[in-house]
Amino acid sequence: MVIDPICLMEIDEKEAPAKSVYNGQTFYFCAEGCKKKFEEDPEKYIDVEKKE
């Protein structure tokens, strides 16, 4: 299980509807909308994920 960095929903990475690779790391999303938001400003959301 992984956390969607946008909405913080826990999702199964094997069943994630969307994913994106940034700086060699794969991020998984519950929906295309979350992926799009992430790709507009990935640094903003990576910082949030590191704090948890």
QUIHU-V505537 format. One record per residue. RES is the residue in one small letter. SS is DSSP state (h for helix, s for strand, l for the rest). OMEGA is omega in whole degrees, 0 to 359 (NA if undefined). Layout:
res = (RES,RES)
ss = (SS,SS)
omega = (OMEGA,OMEGA)
//
This chain:
res = (m,v,i,d,p,i,c,l,m,e,i,d,e,k,e,a,p,a,k,s,v,y,n,g,q,t,f,y,f,c,a,e,g,c,k,k,k,f,e,e,d,p,e,k,y,i,d,v,e,k,k,e)
ss = (l,s,s,l,l,l,l,l,l,s,s,l,l,l,l,l,l,s,s,s,s,s,l,l,s,s,s,s,s,l,l,h,h,h,h,h,h,h,h,h,l,h,h,h,h,h,h,h,h,h,h,l)
omega = (179,180,172,185,180,185,179,177,176,181,176,184,179,183,182,181,181,175,181,177,179,182,177,180,179,177,184,186,180,182,178,180,178,178,181,179,178,184,176,181,185,182,179,185,176,178,179,182,181,181,183,NA)
//
